[in-house]
């Protein structure tokens, strides 16, 4: 079976994958995994003591993946966890973690901010508008697809 894609969609998908590959390379150059890079970047953005849950939500990364990466960062002495009421855990950089983030994470965040700052207001607005349009239209198209992990849902689809 072969999927037929329009040239523009192929180009868009290629660019999207290239951006993902670039961020993977950036994490590698920083000396951390992709998820550890996301965690450290998020702490820099949200501030000390951000919730583990907020890191997951902001990066669209599963709790399990973030939990594993946090455990590794804890073992490396870069972060510590603080217990909040109930199960919520706050994430803090250690002094070593602050130095690491300043040296290895912040330069890439600054570079990304510079790229957006170099765009005109119209360019950045259009990029966001079109990306959001694409996302919402794709979400609309796939929202009613059956989830193969849900046996009851699959049974209903077969009966239709």
N, C-alpha and C positions, 0 to 999 in steps of 0.2 A: 504494500500500500504506500502511496506517495502523496504527501500533502502539497497542494498547489498554493503557492503564496505569490502575491503581487510583489513586484520588484521593490516598491517603497516599504512594504512590510518586512521583507527580507533585510533591507538596509536598516530599518529601525531596530529589528531584533539583533542584528549584527552589532550595531552601536551600543545597544543595551548590554549585550554580553561583553563587549570590549570595556565598557565602564566597570562592570562587575569584576572583570579580570584585572583591571587597573587597581581597584580597591584591594583585591587579593594581593597583588604585587606590593602595594603600599604597606599592608599589614606585614608582609614578609620582610620588607626593608626595615620596618620598625622593630622586627624581631619578635612578633607575636602572631597568634592565630587571628583569623578574621573576626571571630567572636570576641576575643580579648581586646582587639583594636576597637570594636564597637563599644565594649564596656568602658574602656578608658576614655574614649571620645565622649561618650554620654555623660560620664562623671564630670569631665571638663565643661560640658555644656550645661548640665543641670545643677552642678555644684556638689560639694561634699555632702554625704549623707543622703543621696538620692536612693529611692527604693529600688530593690532588685526588680520588682514588678514594672516600674517605670522604664527600666533599661530594656526589658522584653518588649513592652508596648512601643517604645520609641523606635526600636530597630526591627520589629516584626521577626524576632528570633524566638524560638520556643524556650519555655522555662527550663527544660532539661539541658539544652545547649548552653544557655546563660549560666545555669547552676554549675555545670561542669567547668566552664571557663573561669568562673569566679573561684571555684575550689583551687584550680591551678594557679591563678593569680595570687590567692592567699598563700599557697605553698611557696611561691616565689618571693613572698614578702612585699608584694606591691599594693595589696589591699587588705582591709580588715572589715568584718561584718559587725554591725551593731544590731541588737534585737529591739524591735519595736513592739508595740502591743500586739498580741496574737502572733501570727506567723510572719508578718512583714519584717523584712530585714533591710537595714540601711547599709550602703556600701561607702566606705571611706578609703581614701588613698593613704598609705603609710608615707613617712618622709621619703623613703626610697621610691615609692610609687609616684609621688609628686615630682621628684626629679626625673624619673623615667618618662612620665607623661609630658613634662615640659620639653625634654630633649627629643623624644621619639614620636610623640603623637601630635603635639601642638603645631609643629611646622606644617604638617599636612592639612590640618584644620585651617590654618592661616592661608595656605595655598588655595584651598577650595573657596574660602571667603573672598580672596583676591580675584578669582575667576568670576565670581558673581558680581563683584564690585566693578570689574572691567566691562561688564555688559551694560548696555543702556537700560534704562527703566523699561522701555518698550520691549527690548529683547528678553529680559528676565521675566516680565509679565507674560509675554507670549509663550515662552518655554513652559512656565507653570500652567498657564491656561490650557495649552494643547496636551500636556502630560495628564492633567486632571481630566480633560475631556476623554482622552483615550482610556484612562483607568475606569472612569464611570461607565463608559459604553461597554467595555469588556466585562465589567462586573455585572452589568445588566444582562448581557448575553449568557453568562455562565451561572447566574444565580439559581436557576431551576434545574441544573444538571443533577442527576442522581449521584449520590455519594456511595460508591461501591462498598464502603466499610459499614454502611447502614443496611442490614439485611431487610428490615421492614420497608425501607424506602425503595429498595430494589424490587421487592414483591409488588408494591403499588405500581411501579413503572411497568412491570411485565403485564399486569392486569389491564393496563390502559390500552 
